[in-house]
Amino acid sequence: MKSTINTLHKQAQQALNNGEFQQAHHYLMAIFKQDQTFADAYFLMAMIAAAHHNSQKAIELIEKANRLSPKNAEYLAQLAKQYSLISEHVLALKYVHLAAQCSPQTALTLDTIGVTYSQIGLHKKAIQFFKKAVSLQENHLFHFNLGVSQTFIGDFEGARKSHQQVIALAPDFCKSHTALSALTKVSKDKNNITNLKLLYQKLTNSDDKLNIGHALAREYEILSDYKHAFEYLQLSKKHKLKNIDYNYNDDHQMLTSINECFSEAPNLSLKKVGHLSAEAIFVVGMPRTGTTLVERILSQHTDVTSAGELEHFGLLLKKMSASKTNRVLDADTVKAAKDIDFKKLGKAYINSTRALTGDTAKFIDKMPLNILYVGFILQALPNAKIVCLDRNPLDTIVSNFRQLFAANAYNYNYAYDLISTAKFYILFRNLTKLWLKKFPNNFYLANYETLVNEPKVQAKSLVEFCSLTWQEDCLHIDKNSAPVATASAVQVRSPINNKSVGNWRNYDAYLDEVKVLLSKHNIDWEK
């Protein structure tokens, strides 16, 4: 019987490696008929669930495998990774530490440990394991993961070398081409435009075309060729838009439901319903409006830790609302969340951050689109402070259109179309007005242009609003050594400056329709 199980096991592994999930499942079920205590069969079943983005099922199966075969570094590493993917960072940290203590021997397990530390936000720790992985195996994905974490901690030269190694191993790996476009000095005589154009022409996958389109746009921008930059942005985004199920009306319905929920509600007696912790500072707004700048200013304070961009609050709200829709936030979830236990939600959120927080009096959650949750956040955490960034409308719209968001980040699907981006901005602006009116003691609207032109005055106001004492170091964001896991990773390593103000003018030729739309809503874009 043992030889039969071993044969089935090898067949299941091979099928799984080939992406033949049904065949792998067939072999594994055959193993269970003979032996229901075969640990690796449960683990391989978990990998099938993980491949289908079912982390909860994967966790259940890995835990069974781990009970049958404890102290298995591979099992513990994958268990930690799955917990990190559902933002259960405390449990992820527990199991990734256990995996590391088991002296993992394979490059794949070392990489999995690194990915988990990176997901949690512990990029320096992640790099240790990525380096061990690439020393054992020249795999382009391992080098890519290393390059990403090196960028986040500010090791740009190391990141550049890692992504160059990715290209050496996998010439058409588009994400590294995009990364290199941000890490390499570009000039008229030294650029990668010709090679990128050749690669772009042969690509068919919409995500690959999007990556290379953005890389080309960036290099053309540096050469002040905004015509070609815009053409590649528009072309690659249109190609992506055809391959996703995006409808602006879904965003409109969601934001309208939030407005209606809180506009119609009487003045909320917040402290009677929520968890009274005063640790959390939320920095919110449209992406690319200065949220990372504010995070860097505040996290320079000795009493503040940056926890990065956490998805925790939205996922906890979704879970407690019991809404069964496939989006984390939509009109149905807003309605279902009205009557949840907000004190329980607030406490669960604070506890969920403990993988990174607790060493200082306050911490920052810099998930930009937490702007959608402000009403719920302040019911759950009535002592929380929320800083929202306001930036010139055209700079906001253009910078969002120019941004390459993660392929699975559906909340930012509006950015695949310039007019949809403008419409989303209008919805966002209306929502900020509601929060400012409803929660004046907890919600602070910071203007980006004023902040970069009067940094000391504005930084002092921010610090005071967050109930902190002023520290001069808050102005020296270039000395902030905390990781930056956002598109601003390179930019915010420099001192505060106003170089980005008015960048929309580079694309003025393409903004006529956007300007008309803003004017119809009485939004002044000329400031």
Beta strands, then each sheet from edge to edge (+ up, - down):
strand 1: 280-284
strand 2: 304-306
strand 3: 362-365
strand 4: 385-390
strand 5: 443-447
sheet 1: 2+ 3+ 1+ 4+ 5+
end
